[in-house]
Amino acid sequence: MSTSTNSPRSGRAVPARPSLFRSILRPRNLAITAIALFALIQVVSFPVISMAGWQTNPNPLAEPAWDKPETRALAVRSCYDCHSDETVWPWYSQVAPVSWLVTRHVIDGRRKLNFSEWGVRGVEVNEVTRAVRSGKMPTKDFLLMHPEAKLTDAEKQQLIDGLSASLR
């Protein structure tokens, strides 16, 4: 609680200055602090992600022998951004902290299944089809930003059948 003091010149009551803590907590000052922190995070993290080469698309080594072009088209539409070396890096993948999440998703996705490195490491086909069938893939957070990747039940079954035929 602030009290007023008398001004030595005028003799009128002058409100006391708020404490430093109270002035920092003012909405305007909080907004300025948040913007400054956001800008600092961008300046620091952008070069780190860029120089580390985490958001890259290496040259594809090999691709599965797809049973049909439709199977590949469904996989490209709903899987390739995280499970290939043909990732489309959207604008928000350059803005921290979202860039950290997107980059991590792609690195993890490529580690588990990479259609662009087919034959380099073994892939359990049943695990892939089970993830599509159960709705674990594509992930809900990916679908929020990529609604075109959502598969109808018929497309999901077509992808599962195509993956089963192509990945064996």
C-alpha positions in Angstrom: 0.0 0.0 0.0 1.5 3.3 -1.0 1.1 6.4 1.1 1.4 10.0 0.0 4.0 12.5 1.1 4.0 16.2 1.0 5.9 17.8 -1.8 8.6 20.1 -0.5 7.8 22.8 -3.1 4.1 22.9 -3.3 3.1 21.4 0.0 0.6 19.2 -1.8 0.3 15.5 -1.3 2.3 13.5 -3.9 1.7 9.7 -4.2 4.6 7.5 -3.2 6.4 5.7 -6.0 5.5 2.1 -6.4 8.1 -0.5 -5.5 10.3 -1.9 -8.3 8.5 -5.2 -8.0 5.1 -3.6 -8.5 6.2 -1.6 -11.5 7.6 -4.7 -13.1 4.3 -6.5 -12.7 2.4 -3.9 -14.6 0.8 -5.3 -17.8 2.7 -3.0 -20.1 6.0 -3.9 -18.5 5.2 -7.6 -18.6 4.4 -7.4 -22.3 7.7 -5.5 -23.0 9.6 -8.2 -21.0 7.9 -11.0 -22.8 8.6 -9.5 -26.2 12.2 -8.9 -25.3 12.6 -12.5 -24.1 10.9 -13.9 -27.2 13.3 -11.8 -29.4 16.3 -13.0 -27.4 15.3 -16.6 -27.8 15.0 -16.1 -31.6 18.4 -14.5 -31.8 20.1 -17.2 -29.8 18.3 -20.3 -31.1 18.1 -19.6 -34.9 21.8 -19.8 -35.5 22.1 -22.9 -33.3 19.5 -24.8 -35.2 20.8 -23.6 -38.6 24.4 -24.2 -37.9 23.8 -27.6 -36.4 22.1 -28.7 -39.6 19.1 -30.2 -37.8 16.6 -28.7 -40.2 18.1 -30.2 -43.4 17.0 -32.6 -46.1 19.8 -34.9 -47.0 19.8 -36.5 -50.4 17.5 -39.5 -50.3 19.4 -42.8 -50.4 16.6 -45.3 -51.4 12.9 -45.5 -51.3 10.6 -48.5 -50.9 9.3 -50.3 -54.0 5.8 -48.9 -53.7 3.0 -51.3 -54.8 1.0 -48.4 -56.3 1.5 -44.6 -56.9 -1.5 -44.0 -54.7 0.2 -45.6 -51.7 3.2 -43.4 -52.2 1.0 -40.3 -52.5 -0.8 -41.1 -49.2 2.5 -41.7 -47.5 3.9 -38.4 -48.9 0.7 -36.6 -47.7 0.6 -38.0 -44.2 4.0 -39.3 -43.3 6.8 -37.8 -45.3 7.2 -34.5 -43.4 8.5 -36.5 -40.3 9.5 -39.8 -41.9 11.6 -38.9 -44.9 14.4 -36.6 -46.0 11.9 -34.6 -48.0 10.5 -32.6 -45.1 8.7 -29.4 -45.8 9.9 -26.9 -43.2 7.1 -24.5 -42.7 7.7 -20.9 -41.5 6.8 -21.7 -37.9 9.5 -24.3 -37.8 11.9 -21.3 -37.8 10.3 -19.7 -34.7 11.5 -20.8 -31.2 10.3 -22.5 -29.2 8.1 -24.2 -31.8 11.2 -24.8 -33.9 12.6 -26.9 -31.1 9.5 -29.1 -31.1 9.2 -29.5 -34.8 12.9 -30.3 -35.2 12.7 -32.9 -32.5 9.7 -34.5 -34.0 11.4 -34.8 -37.4 14.6 -36.2 -35.9 12.7 -38.7 -33.9 10.5 -39.6 -36.8 13.4 -40.1 -39.2 15.2 -42.3 -36.5 12.2 -44.6 -36.2 11.2 -44.8 -39.9 12.8 -43.0 -42.8 11.3 -43.7 -46.2 14.3 -42.0 -47.8 16.8 -44.5 -46.3 14.9 -47.6 -47.2 16.9 -50.7 -46.7 19.5 -49.0 -44.5 18.0 -50.3 -41.3 15.3 -52.8 -40.6 11.7 -51.6 -40.2 9.0 -53.6 -38.5 6.1 -53.4 -41.0 3.5 -54.5 -38.4 4.6 -51.7 -36.1 4.1 -49.1 -38.9 0.7 -50.4 -39.9 -0.4 -50.7 -36.3 0.5 -47.0 -35.7 -1.6 -45.9 -38.7 -4.5 -48.2 -37.8 -4.6 -47.1 -34.1 -4.5 -43.4 -35.1 -1.1 -42.8 -33.4 0.2 -41.7 -36.8 -0.1 -39.0 -38.0 0.1 -37.4 -34.6 -2.6 -35.1 -33.4 -0.3 -32.1 -33.1 0.9 -32.6 -36.6 -2.7 -32.8 -37.9 -3.5 -29.5 -36.1 -1.0 -27.7 -38.4 -1.5 -30.0 -41.4 -5.2 -30.8 -41.8 -4.6 -32.1 -45.3 -2.6 -35.0 -43.8 -5.7 -36.3 -42.1 -6.8 -39.6 -43.6 -10.3 -40.8 -44.0 -11.0 -44.4 -42.9 -10.9 -45.6 -46.5 -7.6 -43.8 -47.1 -6.2 -45.2 -43.8 -7.1 -48.7 -44.9 -5.6 -48.1 -48.4 -2.4 -46.8 -46.8 -2.2 -49.8 -44.4 -2.8 -52.3 -47.3 -0.3 -50.4 -49.5 2.4 -50.2 -46.7 1.9 -54.0 -46.0 2.4 -54.8 -49.7 5.3 -52.3 -50.2 7.3 -52.7 -47.1 7.7 -56.5 -47.0 
